[in-house]
Amino acid sequence: MARDYYEVLGVSRTADAAEIQQAFRTLARRHHPDVNKDPVAEERFKEINEAYGVLSDPGTRARYDRFGADFRQIPEDYDERVAAARGFRGAGAYRGGPFEGGRGAGRGGARIWTEGDADTVGFDFEDLFGGVFGGRAGRGAGPVPGADQEAELTLTVEEAYRGGRRKITLGGPGGERSYDVNIPAGVVDGQRIRLAGEGGQGRGQGAAGDLYLVVRIAPHPRYRLSGRDIHVDLPVTPWEAVLGATVPVTGPGGTAKVHIPPGTSTGRRLRLRGEGMPHPKGSAGDLHAEIQVMVPSSPSPRERELFEELAGVSTFDPRKQP
């Protein structure tokens, strides 16, 4: 199931046409495949285009606001034929997630229908979907496939880097369910992992939908992610920065060596190619080490003596540098 279109564009549900257009232009420039070569960017670009296509059209947007992700399945004349008689409020009126406490509601307001919803919104579930799919299931109609569902899967940077098997438990209206998930090495924030047949149950012997786990990378005290690139601070001593040195830098994949050129100042970035997040179908990201020149907070008497000697003979003044 697609993410909520308002969330995709990063706008509120009350955003006007100009705000939606501006958000689209900003995101499209950032994620266009000709500009951003990360494979995840291409998927994101398609998602942005889809969201804009719906929200930029007033009529389509109104139907999406009312029915949520199911708006394409609702007949065009549904409002006139059924809504008044049934008191149906539509998918967009619900919030919550199928595995996070919401009753039958998809993430970001996208509706996931269940049998019990008939009591909630005051209409016959089969009356609505019988018209959509060609008749009532179990009364001569064909099978109705189950809805796809979506939940978030939070990983640490290390878990995302390594991948592997993980058992997770998700709660929903029918109680808790456990899944054995195969996490590919190098998954990135926003990537979806598909569990075939683990979504909503079909009707009339229809196939079950799929469950999509949306990866969310938790904040890390040391690493910062940008796509598949990993950024890390690298503390060095004043003499290493001045004279140059080869020092270790640790990433989620282990420890590597990096050469610090003489005369390096705080803020300089050194790139280690291929040491970022792995990519099963392409090139791995890079590890970017940002230099942080550190000084001793409590220098020994000898260290203080040497620094005082340096201060007396040095003509270096960083405040007069061009």
C-alpha positions, 0 to 999 in steps of 0.5 A, a space after each residue: 500500500 502506498 504511503 499517504 500522498 500528503 506525507 509523500 510531498 511533506 505537506 499538510 492536508 489543508 495545503 493549497 495548490 501552490 504549496 503542493 506544486 512547490 513541494 513537488 518541484 523541490 522534491 522532484 529536483 532532489 530525487 530526479 534520476 538524472 540528478 540523484 544516481 541512488 537507485 532509491 531516489 528513482 523509486 522515490 521520484 515515482 512515488 512523488 510523481 504519483 502523489 502529485 498527480 492525485 493531489 494536483 487535480 481538485 476532483 481526484 484530490 477530493 475523492 482521495 481525501 474521502 476514500 483514502 488509498 481505495 479511492 480508485 476502487 470506489 465507483 464514480 457515482 458512489 456518493 449519489 448511489 450509496 453514501 446518503 443511504 449508508 452514512 459512509 464517511 470514507 477512508 480518509 476519515 480514519 487515522 492510525 495503522 493496521 499494526 499500531 493500534 488503529 482499527 482497520 486503518 492504513 498508515 497515513 489514513 489509507 483505509 484497510 477494510 475489515 468485516 467489523 467496519 460495517 458496524 463502525 460506519 453504518 453500511 453493509 461491507 458487501 454492498 459496497 464491494 459487491 458493486 466494485 468487484 461485480 457482486 457479493 462474494 459467496 453469492 456467485 461472485 468471483 474471488 476478491 483479493 485481500 488488501 495490501 497492508 503496511 507497517 514500519 520496521 525500525 532498524 539500527 544502522 548496524 542491523 541495516 548494514 548487516 541484514 539477516 534474519 529477524 523475528 518481529 511481532 506486530 499487533 493488530 485488530 486480530 491480535 499479535 502475529 509474528 513474522 520471520 523477516 529476511 532483511 537484505 544487507 544494506 537496506 536504506 530508510 524508506 525501502 520496503 520489504 515485501 511479505 507475500 500473502 501476509 496482508 489482508 485476507 481475500 473474500 470468496 477464496 480470493 488471494 491474501 494481500 501482501 504485507 509491506 514493511 517500511 524500513 526506518 533507520 533509527 538515529 545513531 549517536 555516531 553515524 549519520 546516513 545520507 542514502 547509502 553514504 555514511 558520515 562519521 566524525 573523526 577526532 584527531 590530535 593537533 599534531 596529527 592534523 598539523 603533521 599528517 598521520 594514518 589513523 583508524 576510523 570505525 564504520 558499521 562494517 569494521 575499522 579501516 585506515 585513513 590518511 590525514 594530509 598535513 595541515 588538515 583543519 576541523 571540518 575537512 572530509 575524507 572519503 573512503 570509497 565503498 565503505 558505506 552501506 552495501 548495495 546488493 545490486 550496485 555500488 556500495 556507498 562511501 564512508 565520509 570521515 569529518 575531521 574534528 581536531 581535539 585538544 587535551 582538556 587537562 594538559 600535563 605540565 610538560 604538554 603545557 610547556 610545549 604548547 607555551 613554547 609553540 605559542 612563543 615561536 609560531 606566527 600562525 594566526 587563523 583569524 588572519 587567514 584569507 
